[in-house]
Amino acid sequence: MCLAIPGRIVELTDERNRLAVVDVAGVRRTVNVGLLDGEAAGPTRPGDWVLIHVGFAISRVDEEEAEATLALLQNMGAEYELELAELKASVIE
């Protein structure tokens, strides 16, 4: 099962390549935020909540939606733990 997991952007690290460090439940990884360019919400910035799938931020969400989604995912148990383990093992450079 593949999930989109909410994470909060910590910092933009490579503007040219559209890379940002995102915190997902204490796991920090570099993700590509280029798919969010051109959204009406304006430029991506630290503090934004995004949904992450296979190393890409695929949409922005508000904090309330992010927290509700995280709670739902945590209740899924094994699938959520597997997704976090895969996130921990992933690397984008």
JOKA-V232303 format. One record per pair of residues at least 6 apart in sequence whose C-alpha atoms are under 8 Angstrom apart, sorted by the first residue. I is the first residue (numbers start at 1). J is the second residue. Records with the same first field share a line. If there is no record, write none. Layout:
I->J + J
This chain:
1->79
2->53 + 83
3->53 + 83
4->51 + 52 + 53
5->24 + 51 + 52 + 53 + 69 + 70
6->24 + 49 + 50 + 51 + 52 + 61 + 66 + 67 + 69 + 70
7->22 + 23 + 24 + 25 + 49 + 50 + 51 + 52 + 66
8->22 + 23 + 24 + 46 + 47 + 48 + 49 + 50
9->20 + 21 + 22 + 23 + 45 + 46 + 47 + 48 + 49 + 50
10->20 + 21 + 22 + 23 + 46 + 47
11->20 + 21 + 22 + 45 + 46
12->18 + 19 + 20 + 21 + 45 + 46
13->19 + 20 + 21
14->20
17->32 + 34
18->32 + 33 + 34
19->30 + 31 + 32 + 33 + 34
20->30 + 31 + 32 + 33
21->28 + 29 + 30 + 31
22->28 + 29 + 30 + 31
23->29
27->84 + 87 + 88
28->88
29->87 + 88 + 90 + 91 + 92
30->55 + 91 + 92 + 93
31->52 + 55 + 56 + 57 + 92
32->55 + 56 + 57
33->44 + 56 + 57 + 58
34->56 + 57
35->56 + 57 + 58 + 59
36->43 + 44 + 57 + 58 + 59 + 60
37->43 + 44
48->60 + 61 + 62
49->60 + 61 + 62 + 63 + 66
50->57 + 58 + 59 + 60 + 61 + 66
51->57 + 58 + 59 + 60 + 61
52->58 + 59
55->90 + 92
73->80
74->80 + 81
